[in-house]
Amino acid sequence: MILGILIFIFGLLVTVGLHELGHLLPAKKFGVKVPQYFIGFGPTLWSRTVNGTEYGIKAILLGGYVSLAGMLAPAKAGTKTTNADGSLTPAEEARRESAAELEPGEEHRAFWKLPAHKKLVVMFGGPFVNLLLAIVCLGIVFSFIGVPVPSSTISRVAMCTNGVESCDIAEQSPAYRAGIQPGDTVLRWGDTAVTNWDELYKAIGTSGIRPYDVELLRSGRKLTLSVTPVVKAQNQSGQHSTSAQEQSSRPFVGISPQIVKERRSLSELPQRTADLAWQTAKIVVALPVKLWQTGRSLFTGESRDPQGVVGIVGIADLAGSITATDNKSYGFADRLGDMLMLMGSLNMSLFIFNMIPLLPLDGGHILGALIEGVRRRIARVRGKPDPGAFDTARLLPLSNIVIVFFVGMTLLLVVADIVNPIR
């Protein structure tokens, strides 16, 4: 258990470090001053300054950051910068704090002075690294380790049509009655040759209620058995029906597939990546509802939705279970594949989450750069003066709300994962 958690923490730190590196490298390339690059938060454990940037590790290893000098543009003429009592507005305070990171003569190294397309490169660099890491993890699993798929080899034969081991109140299943055994590989169902579970499942589904010659491979020898499917109210052929009507009319045999690792072509990777991104995006869109359900479960004691969201504690627990599972059939390759899939899903989540167009997320800065670029292009086409950099400081009130939401979400999920974890 501990090993899996440690592996996850290491993977998380690598993910965070590379994400921030995705911001740092293009920023330095474009001449932006980068005062700090840190893994973690809180008290500094170690740091070293190289070429004007302080690199280091902090005590709380739950994230990281890179500071870019001059993130916020100065207030434009006519912008309110003081309150009625003469104190600075929060936006103006933030602007001045941002400018304070620049020494005299370094004004040209401010981030806000970059053209819009370079701002996009810098701010998209972090999420792009997460996307690349997700693709790499998925690619390794799909093409080198293999993904679990049901095969045409039988892992279990139901003794009875009702799924129990005693047939006192139900008749024997067609497969058991015909003599099919675990370990048999189905080669042909009637006139249909099958090479995988999907083909076998489809062949059974289109069968009538009559005897079928089923060709099997058992211990290296071929044999043919006669199997007569029956109609069962709820199919146990290994896949869920889409409707009650389909369940009630589907032929039932009583076999379950053996799960095997199957390597896939890299040509499938773009579609697999897109599928993961789409599924992750749907979860992010439904996040407020999911969080409400999670919070409600804390007070009602009801079980959490297995498809609900989990926090850092829940993910670490899942990583721990990957290494702690005591199952001889669950080997090193299986554990490695599941750990890589976990890290791939985590990186895809970070990519999608960071692309939300709200400050202080990267997506908020990307949106600001896009607005700036569009405004400047329109002004240039119309022959009007350059409108200048987009004033992201004006969005700070919204940014504070987003921060409060994220902190609350993190605390809620930590408590939920400890008190009422997903089972």
C-alpha positions, 0 to 999 in steps of 0.5 A: 500500500505504502509503495503505491502511494509513494509511487503516486506522490513521485509521479505527481511531483514529476507531473507538477515539475514538468507542468511548471517547466512547460511555462518556464522554458518558453518564458525564458526563451522570450526573455521574461524574468522568472524569479522562482521555480518551486515544487511544493508550498510552505517553508523552503527545504532547499533552493539554488539560484541559477541564471536569475531563477531560484529553483527549489523544493518546499515542505508541502509537496502538493503542487508547485509554481513558477513566478513570472515577473510583470504578469499584470499590465499597468493600469490604463489612464482613467482606470480607478486605482484608489478607493474613497479613503485613498487606499489602493484598490486590490487590483492596483495592489496586485499590479504593483506587486507584479511590477515589484519583481522587476529591477530598474532597467528590467521593465522590458522583461515583463510578461505583460509586454509579450505579444499575444501569441507569445503569451499563449505559448507560455501559458499553454505550455503547462497544460500542453505538457500534461496532455503530452504526459497523458498521451505518453502514458496511454501510448505505453499501455496500449502499444507495449503493455496492452489493455485488458480485453475479453477474449473468446477463451472461457473463464467461468461457466455458470452451473445454473441459469439463475447464476447460483451454484445449486440448480434445485430451483433452476435448470442447468445452464446451456454451457454447463449442460453441453460440457463447456469448461473453463479454459476452453477457447471458442473457435466457431459458433454455428456457422460463424468463426469467432476470434474474440469475445465481441464476435462471440457475444454478437453470434450468441445474441443473434442465435435462435433457441435451437441447438448450435454446433460449437467448435472449441479448442481444449488443451490443444485439441479441437472438439465440437459440442452442441449448445442450445441457448435459452432466453433469460430475463437478465443476460450474463454474457458479459455485457450490459443490455441497453434496455429491458426488452433486450435483456428479456429476449437475449439468448443466454448460454452461461459463459464468461470471458477470460480477460487478456492483455491485448496490444493495440496499434499506435494508430488508435492512440489519437481516438483513445486520447480524444475519448479520454479527453471527452470523458474527462471534460464531461466530469469537469462540466458536471463537477458542481453537481458531483461535489454537491452529491459528495457533500450530501453523502457526508451528512447522510451517510449514503454510499458515494457514486462510484463514478463520482469525483475523488481528491488527492487522498482518493487517488493515492488510495487507489494507487496504493491498492494497485501495489497492495492487491494480493492476487497472483494473476495480477502481475507486474505488467498489470500493475504497471499498466494500471499505474500508468493509466492512473497517471495518464488520467490524472494528467488529462484531468489537469489538462482539461481543468487548467484549460477552464477559462477562469483566472488564476487557471492557465485557461484564464490567462489564455483567454486574456491573451486571445482577447488581447490579440483579437482586439489588437488585430481589429484595431490594426485593421480599422487603423485605430490606436493599439488598445494595449495589453488586456488588463487581467487585474480587473478580473481579480475579484472573480479570481478570488472567488475561483480560488475559494471554490478550489480550496473548498473543493479540495478540503471537501474531497479530502474529508470525503475520501477519508470519512466516506471513501468510494467503495 
